[in-house]
Amino acid sequence: MVRHAVTALTRRVRAFREDLSGTSAVEFAFILPVMVVLYFGCVEISQAVSLNRKVTAASSAAGDLVAQASVITAGEMDDIIDATEAIIAPYPIAPLETIVSSVWINEDGDASVIWSCAENATKRAAGSPVEIPEDLLIPETSLIMAEIDYVYVSPFSDLFGGSVPLGEVFYLRPRKVSAVGGPADC
């Protein structure tokens, strides 16, 4: 009787050990959390890259629209700001900071602000010095400098490290005049 019970128990242990029917379920339970995190990570990276491209496009567009003019009015600057917001869509525009400035480079190669307009940011003070890349410092010329900053906050920021600051500065030479005239009340 004891021998029969031991033999039956041994058979059941051997059958349990050789049974592979639940292996896939156990492997899936181990792999699922990793796959879900990878999936959402890829989605978040693609969102951030897409938004970064939009920030670059918005900066380029703002600078280009100003560089095409001889004089910019406050109303035209509002339209340019609206255009940058339209480029950022469908992302929220609340974290969007825009600064557009006209910069003069004097005969010594020092750059200073002629005028500046800003939305959700502090505009640059007229006459304040500004850093310009060395290869753009051509004496007695001006530049349009369009700066866009955006802080991307992921819906999964607790999982993926919080916010991502994005920014772009675009420099363009005026097309019609030596220096674009700016609005008095930006």
LORO-673318 format. One record per atom (N, C-alpha, C): x, y, z; residue number from 1. Coordinates in nm, 4 decimals, always signed. Example, Ala and Ser with C-alpha at 12.3 -4.5 7.8 and 13.67 -1.06 7.14 Angstrom:
<drennus>
((+1.3190 -0.5690 +0.7800) 1)
((+1.2300 -0.4500 +0.7800) 1)
((+1.3200 -0.3300 +0.7800) 1)
((+1.2850 -0.2250 +0.7080) 2)
((+1.3670 -0.1060 +0.7140) 2)
((+1.2900 +0.0030 +0.7870) 2)
</drennus>
This chain:
<drennus>
((+0.0813 -0.1173 +0.0000) 1)
((+0.0000 +0.0000 +0.0000) 1)
((+0.0873 +0.1261 +0.0000) 1)
((+0.1874 +0.1296 +0.0835) 2)
((+0.2765 +0.2437 +0.0884) 2)
((+0.3525 +0.2555 -0.0431) 2)
((+0.3962 +0.1367 -0.0916) 3)
((+0.4697 +0.1365 -0.2167) 3)
((+0.3824 +0.1851 -0.3313) 3)
((+0.2591 +0.1486 -0.3327) 4)
((+0.1653 +0.1913 -0.4358) 4)
((+0.1442 +0.3436 -0.4279) 4)
((+0.1339 +0.3984 -0.3086) 5)
((+0.1155 +0.5424 -0.2898) 5)
((+0.2390 +0.6188 -0.3349) 5)
((+0.3568 +0.5668 -0.3033) 6)
((+0.4811 +0.6316 -0.3449) 6)
((+0.4940 +0.6294 -0.4959) 6)
((+0.4600 +0.5191 -0.5575) 7)
((+0.4672 +0.5065 -0.7029) 7)
((+0.3691 +0.6042 -0.7693) 7)
((+0.2491 +0.6136 -0.7158) 8)
((+0.1495 +0.7054 -0.7718) 8)
((+0.1959 +0.8503 -0.7561) 8)
((+0.2540 +0.8825 -0.6402) 9)
((+0.3046 +1.0166 -0.6169) 9)
((+0.4209 +1.0486 -0.7104) 9)
((+0.5093 +0.9518 -0.7302) 10)
((+0.6227 +0.9700 -0.8196) 10)
((+0.5745 +0.9948 -0.9625) 10)
((+0.4737 +0.9196 -1.0051) 11)
((+0.4179 +0.9380 -1.1381) 11)
((+0.3570 +1.0780 -1.1553) 11)
((+0.2866 +1.1207 -1.0547) 12)
((+0.2239 +1.2534 -1.0623) 12)
((+0.3298 +1.3653 -1.0636) 12)
((+0.4337 +1.3535 -0.9842) 13)
((+0.5406 +1.4533 -0.9827) 13)
((+0.6096 +1.4574 -1.1189) 13)
((+0.6377 +1.3375 -1.1748) 14)
((+0.7017 +1.3288 -1.3055) 14)
((+0.6111 +1.3892 -1.4131) 14)
((+0.4809 +1.3614 -1.4086) 15)
((+0.3871 +1.4150 -1.5071) 15)
((+0.3784 +1.5678 -1.4944) 15)
((+0.3779 +1.6161 -1.3691) 16)
((+0.3738 +1.7614 -1.3473) 16)
((+0.4994 +1.8287 -1.4018) 16)
((+0.6150 +1.7673 -1.3769) 17)
((+0.7421 +1.8227 -1.4220) 17)
((+0.7515 +1.8229 -1.5747) 17)
((+0.6973 +1.7251 -1.6398) 18)
((+0.7053 +1.7146 -1.7852) 18)
((+0.5932 +1.7888 -1.8576) 18)
((+0.4923 +1.8326 -1.7834) 19)
((+0.3806 +1.9034 -1.8447) 19)
((+0.4236 +2.0468 -1.8785) 19)
((+0.4163 +2.0850 -2.0054) 20)
((+0.4594 +2.2161 -2.0522) 20)
((+0.3421 +2.3052 -2.0931) 20)
((+0.2215 +2.2667 -2.0611) 21)
((+0.1053 +2.3404 -2.1099) 21)
((+0.0952 +2.4823 -2.0540) 21)
((+0.1484 +2.5138 -1.9384) 22)
((+0.1401 +2.6476 -1.8814) 22)
((+0.2652 +2.7314 -1.9008) 22)
((+0.3634 +2.6790 -1.9716) 23)
((+0.4901 +2.7494 -1.9889) 23)
((+0.4716 +2.8822 -2.0620) 23)
((+0.3924 +2.8815 -2.1637) 24)
((+0.3702 +3.0044 -2.2413) 24)
((+0.3050 +3.1125 -2.1559) 24)
((+0.2105 +3.0743 -2.0738) 25)
((+0.1433 +3.1719 -1.9882) 25)
((+0.2407 +3.2332 -1.8880) 25)
((+0.3280 +3.1525 -1.8323) 26)
((+0.4260 +3.2035 -1.7363) 26)
((+0.5257 +3.2953 -1.8066) 26)
((+0.5743 +3.2564 -1.9239) 27)
((+0.6667 +3.3410 -1.9988) 27)
((+0.6004 +3.4735 -2.0365) 27)
((+0.4756 +3.4679 -2.0784) 28)
((+0.4017 +3.5873 -2.1146) 28)
((+0.3878 +3.6803 -1.9943) 28)
((+0.3605 +3.6237 -1.8771) 29)
((+0.3464 +3.7053 -1.7554) 29)
((+0.4773 +3.7764 -1.7220) 29)
((+0.5910 +3.7148 -1.7510) 30)
((+0.7197 +3.7793 -1.7259) 30)
((+0.7515 +3.8865 -1.8305) 30)
((+0.7162 +3.8634 -1.9541) 31)
((+0.7537 +3.9522 -2.0641) 31)
((+0.6566 +4.0696 -2.0816) 31)
((+0.5291 +4.0527 -2.0467) 32)
((+0.4283 +4.1565 -2.0699) 32)
((+0.4656 +4.2930 -2.0116) 32)
((+0.5062 +4.3052 -1.8862) 33)
((+0.5395 +4.4393 -1.8350) 33)
((+0.6535 +4.5062 -1.9128) 33)
((+0.7519 +4.4291 -1.9523) 34)
((+0.8641 +4.4849 -2.0295) 34)
((+0.8154 +4.5341 -2.1650) 34)
((+0.7307 +4.4550 -2.2301) 35)
((+0.6802 +4.4937 -2.3620) 35)
((+0.5905 +4.6183 -2.3544) 35)
((+0.5092 +4.6292 -2.2497) 36)
((+0.4232 +4.7462 -2.2339) 36)
((+0.5084 +4.8722 -2.2128) 36)
((+0.6099 +4.8644 -2.1301) 37)
((+0.6979 +4.9788 -2.1073) 37)
((+0.7709 +5.0163 -2.2360) 37)
((+0.8194 +4.9189 -2.3117) 38)
((+0.8859 +4.9473 -2.4391) 38)
((+0.7909 +5.0145 -2.5379) 38)
((+0.6685 +4.9673 -2.5449) 39)
((+0.5699 +5.0243 -2.6364) 39)
((+0.5441 +5.1712 -2.6025) 39)
((+0.5109 +5.1996 -2.4768) 40)
((+0.4824 +5.3373 -2.4382) 40)
((+0.6070 +5.4249 -2.4487) 40)
((+0.7233 +5.3688 -2.4241) 41)
((+0.8478 +5.4440 -2.4418) 41)
((+0.8675 +5.4844 -2.5867) 41)
((+0.8411 +5.3938 -2.6788) 42)
((+0.8532 +5.4258 -2.8221) 42)
((+0.7520 +5.5319 -2.8636) 42)
((+0.6310 +5.5220 -2.8118) 43)
((+0.5286 +5.6225 -2.8431) 43)
((+0.5731 +5.7593 -2.7921) 43)
((+0.6248 +5.7647 -2.6709) 44)
((+0.6685 +5.8917 -2.6135) 44)
((+0.7875 +5.9512 -2.6891) 44)
((+0.8806 +5.8693 -2.7282) 45)
((+0.9957 +5.9188 -2.8044) 45)
((+0.9496 +5.9748 -2.9385) 45)
((+0.8571 +5.9063 -3.0041) 46)
((+0.8093 +5.9564 -3.1332) 46)
((+0.7318 +6.0870 -3.1157) 46)
((+0.6578 +6.1019 -3.0058) 47)
((+0.5874 +6.2277 -2.9787) 47)
((+0.6871 +6.3421 -2.9575) 47)
((+0.7905 +6.3161 -2.8798) 48)
((+0.8910 +6.4198 -2.8523) 48)
((+0.9659 +6.4584 -2.9796) 48)
((+0.9997 +6.3627 -3.0634) 49)
((+1.0693 +6.3926 -3.1894) 49)
((+0.9780 +6.4737 -3.2819) 49)
((+0.8515 +6.4362 -3.2889) 50)
((+0.7560 +6.5102 -3.3716) 50)
((+0.7420 +6.6537 -3.3232) 50)
((+0.7314 +6.6719 -3.1934) 51)
((+0.7192 +6.8064 -3.1383) 51)
((+0.8471 +6.8866 -3.1598) 51)
((+0.9615 +6.8229 -3.1496) 52)
((+1.0883 +6.8923 -3.1751) 52)
((+1.0934 +6.9444 -3.3190) 52)
((+1.0457 +6.8662 -3.4121) 53)
((+1.0403 +6.9119 -3.5517) 53)
((+0.9458 +7.0304 -3.5666) 53)
((+0.8342 +7.0276 -3.4948) 54)
((+0.7405 +7.1388 -3.5013) 54)
((+0.8003 +7.2660 -3.4411) 54)
((+0.8777 +7.2519 -3.3348) 55)
((+0.9445 +7.3676 -3.2744) 55)
((+1.0428 +7.4289 -3.3747) 55)
((+1.1181 +7.3446 -3.4440) 56)
((+1.2111 +7.3932 -3.5460) 56)
((+1.1362 +7.4628 -3.6593) 56)
((+1.0266 +7.4033 -3.7044) 57)
((+0.9479 +7.4636 -3.8127) 57)
((+0.8867 +7.5962 -3.7688) 57)
((+0.8401 +7.6044 -3.6454) 58)
((+0.7799 +7.7287 -3.5955) 58)
((+0.8840 +7.8397 -3.5866) 58)
((+1.0025 +7.8071 -3.5399) 59)
((+1.1095 +7.9058 -3.5302) 59)
((+1.1494 +7.9551 -3.6694) 59)
((+1.1638 +7.8639 -3.7615) 60)
((+1.1986 +7.8986 -3.8987) 60)
((+1.0919 +7.9874 -3.9621) 60)
((+0.9665 +7.9514 -3.9435) 61)
((+0.8567 +8.0279 -4.0031) 61)
((+0.8487 +8.1688 -3.9447) 61)
((+0.8628 +8.1804 -3.8133) 62)
((+0.8560 +8.3130 -3.7504) 62)
((+0.9673 +8.4029 -3.8036) 62)
((+1.0882 +8.3507 -3.8061) 63)
((+1.2001 +8.4299 -3.8572) 63)
((+1.1845 +8.4641 -4.0031) 63)
((+1.1383 +8.3709 -4.0829) 64)
((+1.1231 +8.3927 -4.2266) 64)
((+1.0155 +8.4963 -4.2562) 64)
((+0.9050 +8.4914 -4.1846) 65)
((+0.7979 +8.5888 -4.2072) 65)
((+0.8430 +8.7305 -4.1724) 65)
((+0.9198 +8.7459 -4.0669) 66)
((+0.9698 +8.8782 -4.0303) 66)
((+1.0761 +8.9248 -4.1305) 66)
((+1.1639 +8.8351 -4.1725) 67)
((+1.2727 +8.8713 -4.2633) 67)
((+1.2215 +8.9155 -4.4003) 67)
((+1.0998 +8.8792 -4.4369) 68)
((+1.0431 +8.9185 -4.5659) 68)
((+0.9875 +9.0601 -4.5656) 68)
((+0.9700 +9.1174 -4.4485) 69)
((+0.9065 +9.2489 -4.4375) 69)
((+1.0095 +9.3612 -4.4317) 69)
((+0.9622 +9.4831 -4.4575) 70)
((+1.0451 +9.6028 -4.4380) 70)
((+1.0208 +9.6590 -4.2984) 70)
((+0.8934 +9.6550 -4.2584) 71)
((+0.8517 +9.7011 -4.1257) 71)
((+0.7443 +9.6045 -4.0767) 71)
((+0.7518 +9.5689 -3.9499) 72)
((+0.6519 +9.4797 -3.8888) 72)
((+0.5673 +9.5621 -3.7930) 72)
((+0.4356 +9.5493 -3.8042) 73)
((+0.3449 +9.6151 -3.7104) 73)
((+0.3089 +9.5185 -3.5977) 73)
((+0.2488 +9.5705 -3.4937) 74)
((+0.2069 +9.4849 -3.3817) 74)
((+0.1043 +9.3820 -3.4276) 74)
((+0.0134 +9.4231 -3.5157) 75)
((-0.0870 +9.3295 -3.5684) 75)
((-0.0236 +9.2176 -3.6503) 75)
((+0.0754 +9.2545 -3.7326) 76)
((+0.1459 +9.1517 -3.8102) 76)
((+0.2231 +9.0577 -3.7187) 76)
((+0.2803 +9.1117 -3.6107) 77)
((+0.3521 +9.0255 -3.5169) 77)
((+0.2549 +8.9299 -3.4476) 77)
((+0.1353 +8.9766 -3.4165) 78)
((+0.0336 +8.8878 -3.3588) 78)
((-0.0002 +8.7752 -3.4565) 78)
((-0.0101 +8.8083 -3.5845) 79)
((-0.0375 +8.7061 -3.6862) 79)
((+0.0768 +8.6045 -3.6945) 79)
((+0.1991 +8.6517 -3.6830) 80)
((+0.3155 +8.5616 -3.6875) 80)
((+0.3146 +8.4692 -3.5662) 80)
((+0.2805 +8.5222 -3.4496) 81)
((+0.2698 +8.4400 -3.3288) 81)
((+0.1594 +8.3367 -3.3470) 81)
((+0.0460 +8.3786 -3.4056) 82)
((-0.0632 +8.2840 -3.4325) 82)
((-0.0166 +8.1736 -3.5271) 82)
((+0.0673 +8.2074 -3.6243) 83)
((+0.1192 +8.1068 -3.7181) 83)
((+0.2074 +8.0058 -3.6459) 83)
((+0.2910 +8.0532 -3.5521) 84)
((+0.3752 +7.9583 -3.4778) 84)
((+0.2893 +7.8653 -3.3931) 84)
((+0.1817 +7.9184 -3.3364) 85)
((+0.0916 +7.8346 -3.2576) 85)
((+0.0210 +7.7325 -3.3459) 85)
((-0.0139 +7.7712 -3.4672) 86)
((-0.0788 +7.6775 -3.5598) 86)
((+0.0180 +7.5657 -3.6003) 86)
((+0.1452 +7.5988 -3.6128) 87)
((+0.2440 +7.4961 -3.6483) 87)
((+0.2588 +7.3950 -3.5352) 87)
((+0.2530 +7.4411 -3.4113) 88)
((+0.2692 +7.3530 -3.2953) 88)
((+0.1492 +7.2602 -3.2788) 88)
((+0.0313 +7.3004 -3.3281) 89)
((-0.0885 +7.2170 -3.3144) 89)
((-0.0618 +7.0774 -3.3696) 89)
((-0.1158 +6.9757 -3.3112) 90)
((-0.2211 +6.9662 -3.2105) 90)
((-0.1698 +6.9641 -3.0663) 90)
((-0.0433 +6.9926 -3.0462) 91)
((+0.0098 +6.9952 -2.9100) 91)
((-0.0386 +7.1209 -2.8393) 91)
((-0.0462 +7.1190 -2.7068) 92)
((-0.0920 +7.2383 -2.6337) 92)
((+0.0034 +7.3558 -2.6566) 92)
((-0.0530 +7.4760 -2.6678) 93)
((+0.0308 +7.5932 -2.6939) 93)
((+0.0730 +7.6640 -2.5649) 93)
((+0.0185 +7.6238 -2.4515) 94)
((+0.0508 +7.6909 -2.3248) 94)
((+0.2015 +7.6931 -2.2948) 94)
((+0.2767 +7.5837 -2.3171) 95)
((+0.4192 +7.5909 -2.2855) 95)
((+0.5052 +7.6560 -2.3942) 95)
((+0.4428 +7.7087 -2.4998) 96)
((+0.5165 +7.7684 -2.6117) 96)
((+0.5623 +7.9095 -2.5759) 96)
((+0.6919 +7.9348 -2.5866) 97)
((+0.7497 +8.0678 -2.5633) 97)
((+0.8159 +8.1133 -2.6924) 97)
((+0.7790 +8.2321 -2.7380) 98)
((+0.8301 +8.2845 -2.8642) 98)
((+0.8922 +8.4222 -2.8421) 98)
((+1.0128 +8.4401 -2.8934) 99)
((+1.0781 +8.5715 -2.8922) 99)
((+1.1327 +8.5958 -3.0330) 99)
((+1.0944 +8.7082 -3.0922) 100)
((+1.1466 +8.7478 -3.2232) 100)
((+1.2156 +8.8824 -3.2039) 100)
((+1.3408 +8.8890 -3.2468) 101)
((+1.4201 +9.0105 -3.2272) 101)
((+1.4924 +9.0476 -3.3559) 101)
((+1.5112 +9.1786 -3.3724) 102)
((+1.5979 +9.2275 -3.4782) 102)
((+1.7291 +9.2671 -3.4109) 102)
((+1.8391 +9.2207 -3.4665) 103)
((+1.9706 +9.2392 -3.4049) 103)
((+2.0608 +9.3141 -3.5024) 103)
((+2.1305 +9.4148 -3.4518) 104)
((+2.2261 +9.4892 -3.5324) 104)
((+2.3672 +9.4500 -3.4921) 104)
((+2.4534 +9.4303 -3.5915) 105)
((+2.5943 +9.3977 -3.5670) 105)
((+2.6752 +9.5214 -3.6079) 105)
((+2.7409 +9.5826 -3.5097) 106)
((+2.8127 +9.7071 -3.5387) 106)
((+2.9468 +9.6795 -3.6063) 106)
((+3.0213 +9.7874 -3.6334) 107)
((+3.1485 +9.7750 -3.7067) 107)
((+3.2529 +9.6945 -3.6303) 107)
((+3.2375 +9.6826 -3.4976) 108)
((+3.3307 +9.6023 -3.4172) 108)
((+3.2895 +9.4552 -3.4077) 108)
((+3.1748 +9.4213 -3.4654) 109)
((+3.1268 +9.2833 -3.4592) 109)
((+3.0470 +9.2517 -3.3338) 109)
((+3.0047 +9.3557 -3.2621) 110)
((+2.9221 +9.3360 -3.1425) 110)
((+2.7752 +9.3419 -3.1829) 110)
((+2.6980 +9.2461 -3.1341) 111)
((+2.5558 +9.2376 -3.1688) 111)
((+2.4713 +9.2905 -3.0539) 111)
((+2.3702 +9.3716 -3.0897) 112)
((+2.2767 +9.4223 -2.9888) 112)
((+2.1365 +9.4258 -3.0488) 112)
((+2.0385 +9.4225 -2.9621) 113)
((+1.8976 +9.4157 -3.0023) 113)
((+1.8495 +9.5535 -3.0477) 113)
((+1.7845 +9.5577 -3.1639) 114)
((+1.7196 +9.6799 -3.2125) 114)
((+1.5785 +9.6853 -3.1533) 114)
((+1.5018 +9.5796 -3.1733) 115)
((+1.3686 +9.5661 -3.1161) 115)
((+1.3415 +9.4187 -3.0918) 115)
((+1.2425 +9.3913 -3.0072) 116)
((+1.2090 +9.2532 -2.9746) 116)
((+1.0615 +9.2430 -2.9374) 116)
((+1.0000 +9.1330 -2.9755) 117)
((+0.8620 +9.1021 -2.9377) 117)
((+0.8596 +8.9608 -2.8806) 117)
((+0.7698 +8.9389 -2.7855) 118)
((+0.7641 +8.8069 -2.7220) 118)
((+0.6203 +8.7680 -2.6898) 118)
((+0.5977 +8.6405 -2.6839) 119)
((+0.4699 +8.5828 -2.6425) 119)
((+0.4999 +8.4740 -2.5408) 119)
((+0.4432 +8.4861 -2.4200) 120)
((+0.4663 +8.3917 -2.3090) 120)
((+0.6123 +8.3873 -2.2666) 120)
((+0.6861 +8.4929 -2.2941) 121)
((+0.8275 +8.5021 -2.2583) 121)
((+0.8611 +8.6490 -2.2370) 121)
((+0.9811 +8.6746 -2.1897) 122)
((+1.0267 +8.8125 -2.1714) 122)
((+1.1031 +8.8556 -2.2955) 122)
((+1.0596 +8.9677 -2.3540) 123)
((+1.1286 +9.0153 -2.4736) 123)
((+1.2647 +9.0713 -2.4350) 123)
((+1.3531 +9.0742 -2.5313) 124)
((+1.4871 +9.1283 -2.5092) 124)
((+1.4800 +9.2804 -2.5091) 124)
((+1.5544 +9.3411 -2.4210) 125)
((+1.5550 +9.4867 -2.4114) 125)
((+1.6321 +9.5470 -2.5288) 125)
((+1.5794 +9.6567 -2.5833) 126)
((+1.6479 +9.7266 -2.6926) 126)
((+1.7848 +9.7729 -2.6442) 126)
((+1.8853 +9.7470 -2.7262) 127)
((+2.0221 +9.7849 -2.6932) 127)
((+2.0997 +9.6798 -2.6141) 127)
((+2.0310 +9.5761 -2.5674) 128)
((+2.1022 +9.4731 -2.4899) 128)
((+2.1884 +9.3872 -2.5816) 128)
((+2.3046 +9.3462 -2.5321) 129)
((+2.3917 +9.2614 -2.6149) 129)
((+2.3321 +9.1212 -2.6303) 129)
((+2.3656 +9.0574 -2.7391) 130)
((+2.3156 +8.9225 -2.7660) 130)
((+2.4276 +8.8404 -2.8283) 130)
((+2.4324 +8.7152 -2.7930) 131)
((+2.5328 +8.6235 -2.8487) 131)
((+2.4835 +8.5703 -2.9835) 131)
((+2.5667 +8.5850 -3.0837) 132)
((+2.5373 +8.5384 -3.2191) 132)
((+2.6508 +8.4454 -3.2601) 132)
((+2.6212 +8.3375 -3.3337) 133)
((+2.7300 +8.2519 -3.3816) 133)
((+2.8339 +8.3313 -3.4612) 133)
((+2.9583 +8.2976 -3.4413) 134)
((+3.0718 +8.3712 -3.4989) 134)
((+3.0610 +8.3877 -3.6506) 134)
((+3.0174 +8.2854 -3.7213) 135)
((+3.0128 +8.2930 -3.8672) 135)
((+2.9020 +8.3855 -3.9190) 135)
((+2.8128 +8.4335 -3.8318) 136)
((+2.7074 +8.5252 -3.8732) 136)
((+2.7395 +8.6711 -3.8402) 136)
((+2.8503 +8.6932 -3.7718) 137)
((+2.8868 +8.8286 -3.7299) 137)
((+2.9527 +8.9064 -3.8439) 137)
((+2.8713 +8.9608 -3.9297) 138)
((+2.9187 +9.0442 -4.0402) 138)
((+2.8923 +9.1891 -4.0005) 138)
((+2.9976 +9.2721 -3.9864) 139)
((+2.9795 +9.4103 -3.9406) 139)
((+2.8847 +9.4902 -4.0297) 139)
((+2.8101 +9.5793 -3.9630) 140)
((+2.7168 +9.6704 -4.0283) 140)
((+2.6034 +9.5971 -4.1011) 140)
((+2.5582 +9.4877 -4.0439) 141)
((+2.4426 +9.4149 -4.0969) 141)
((+2.3475 +9.3854 -3.9813) 141)
((+2.2303 +9.3369 -4.0164) 142)
((+2.1341 +9.2986 -3.9133) 142)
((+2.0874 +9.1557 -3.9369) 142)
((+2.0295 +9.1007 -3.8335) 143)
((+1.9729 +8.9659 -3.8379) 143)
((+1.8360 +8.9673 -3.7724) 143)
((+1.7534 +8.8767 -3.8150) 144)
((+1.6297 +8.8471 -3.7429) 144)
((+1.6577 +8.7196 -3.6648) 144)
((+1.6330 +8.7240 -3.5356) 145)
((+1.6573 +8.6082 -3.4492) 145)
((+1.5226 +8.5638 -3.3925) 145)
((+1.4820 +8.4427 -3.4297) 146)
((+1.3561 +8.3865 -3.3808) 146)
((+1.3878 +8.2723 -3.2849) 146)
((+1.3397 +8.2859 -3.1620) 147)
((+1.3652 +8.1859 -3.0582) 147)
((+1.2332 +8.1228 -3.0153) 147)
((+1.2293 +7.9916 -3.0164) 148)
((+1.1116 +7.9174 -2.9705) 148)
((+1.1578 +7.8198 -2.8625) 148)
((+1.0897 +7.8226 -2.7504) 149)
((+1.1128 +7.7253 -2.6437) 149)
((+0.9807 +7.6580 -2.6103) 149)
((+0.9896 +7.5291 -2.5811) 150)
((+0.8702 +7.4499 -2.5484) 150)
((+0.9119 +7.3429 -2.4489) 150)
((+0.8317 +7.3232 -2.3477) 151)
((+0.8587 +7.2168 -2.2507) 151)
((+0.7532 +7.1088 -2.2718) 151)
((+0.7983 +6.9951 -2.3217) 152)
((+0.7078 +6.8828 -2.3468) 152)
((+0.6935 +6.8012 -2.2193) 152)
((+0.5693 +6.7892 -2.1734) 153)
((+0.5402 +6.7088 -2.0549) 153)
((+0.4610 +6.5874 -2.1011) 153)
((+0.5189 +6.4722 -2.0816) 154)
((+0.4573 +6.3472 -2.1232) 154)
((+0.3409 +6.3111 -2.0321) 154)
((+0.2366 +6.2505 -2.0880) 155)
((+0.1298 +6.1986 -2.0019) 155)
((+0.1827 +6.0894 -1.9080) 155)
((+0.2937 +6.0316 -1.9454) 156)
((+0.3551 +5.9258 -1.8648) 156)
((+0.4834 +5.9770 -1.7997) 156)
((+0.4854 +6.1053 -1.7642) 157)
((+0.6079 +6.1658 -1.7125) 157)
((+0.6580 +6.0987 -1.5847) 157)
((+0.5689 +6.0423 -1.5069) 158)
((+0.6130 +5.9723 -1.3858) 158)
((+0.6945 +5.8482 -1.4203) 158)
((+0.6622 +5.7858 -1.5319) 159)
((+0.7345 +5.6651 -1.5732) 159)
((+0.8609 +5.6958 -1.6524) 159)
((+0.8572 +5.8042 -1.7327) 160)
((+0.9649 +5.8284 -1.8276) 160)
((+1.0485 +5.9521 -1.7985) 160)
((+1.0530 +5.9969 -1.6764) 161)
((+1.1488 +6.0998 -1.6403) 161)
((+1.1042 +6.2439 -1.6510) 161)
((+0.9772 +6.2729 -1.6591) 162)
((+0.9323 +6.4105 -1.6521) 162)
((+0.9301 +6.4839 -1.7840) 162)
((+0.9603 +6.6132 -1.7779) 163)
((+0.9471 +6.6999 -1.8939) 163)
((+1.0750 +6.7015 -1.9779) 163)
((+1.0554 +6.7394 -2.1048) 164)
((+1.1677 +6.7485 -2.1986) 164)
((+1.1694 +6.8900 -2.2548) 164)
((+1.2741 +6.9690 -2.2242) 165)
((+1.2812 +7.1047 -2.2812) 165)
((+1.3261 +7.0985 -2.4270) 165)
((+1.2524 +7.1665 -2.5127) 166)
((+1.2852 +7.1732 -2.6549) 166)
((+1.3033 +7.3204 -2.6908) 166)
((+1.3965 +7.3501 -2.7763) 167)
((+1.4179 +7.4885 -2.8155) 167)
((+1.4929 +7.4989 -2.9463) 167)
((+1.4716 +7.6112 -3.0130) 168)
((+1.5382 +7.6357 -3.1407) 168)
((+1.5570 +7.7857 -3.1572) 168)
((+1.6717 +7.8252 -3.2093) 169)
((+1.6987 +7.9647 -3.2436) 169)
((+1.7325 +7.9671 -3.3923) 169)
((+1.6619 +8.0524 -3.4650) 170)
((+1.6812 +8.0634 -3.6094) 170)
((+1.7275 +8.2046 -3.6418) 170)
((+1.8283 +8.2180 -3.7269) 171)
((+1.8823 +8.3472 -3.7680) 171)
((+1.8604 +8.3639 -3.9175) 171)
((+1.8054 +8.4781 -3.9565) 172)
((+1.7868 +8.5081 -4.0980) 172)
((+1.8234 +8.6536 -4.1248) 172)
((+1.8723 +8.6797 -4.2431) 173)
((+1.9019 +8.8162 -4.2853) 173)
((+1.7751 +8.8762 -4.3466) 173)
((+1.7502 +9.0045 -4.3213) 174)
((+1.6359 +9.0700 -4.3858) 174)
((+1.6521 +9.0661 -4.5374) 174)
((+1.5421 +9.0550 -4.6085) 175)
((+1.5492 +9.0407 -4.7535) 175)
((+1.5360 +9.1721 -4.8282) 175)
((+1.4552 +9.2653 -4.7754) 176)
((+1.4248 +9.3876 -4.8490) 176)
((+1.4990 +9.5096 -4.8000) 176)
((+1.5387 +9.5098 -4.6744) 177)
((+1.6012 +9.6273 -4.6138) 177)
((+1.7229 +9.5826 -4.5334) 177)
((+1.8028 +9.6801 -4.4935) 178)
((+1.9200 +9.6428 -4.4131) 178)
((+1.8804 +9.6017 -4.2725) 178)
((+1.7731 +9.6588 -4.2186) 179)
((+1.7228 +9.6204 -4.0870) 179)
((+1.5714 +9.6358 -4.0865) 179)
((+1.5006 +9.5312 -4.0483) 180)
((+1.3541 +9.5354 -4.0443) 180)
((+1.3101 +9.6244 -3.9287) 180)
((+1.2184 +9.7178 -3.9589) 181)
((+1.1629 +9.8030 -3.8556) 181)
((+1.0606 +9.7253 -3.7741) 181)
((+1.0626 +9.7473 -3.6463) 182)
((+0.9757 +9.6703 -3.5584) 182)
((+0.8649 +9.7512 -3.4982) 182)
((+0.7695 +9.6837 -3.4392) 183)
((+0.6563 +9.7530 -3.3756) 183)
((+0.7008 +9.8265 -3.2492) 183)
((+0.6371 +9.9368 -3.2219) 184)
((+0.6715 +10.0155 -3.1029) 184)
((+0.6102 +9.9550 -2.9775) 184)
((+0.5054 +9.8794 -2.9933) 185)
((+0.4313 +9.8307 -2.8756) 185)
((+0.4176 +9.6777 -2.8758) 185)
((+0.5266 +9.6112 -2.8627) 186)
((+0.5236 +9.4640 -2.8561) 186)
((+0.5165 +9.4186 -2.7134) 186)
</drennus>
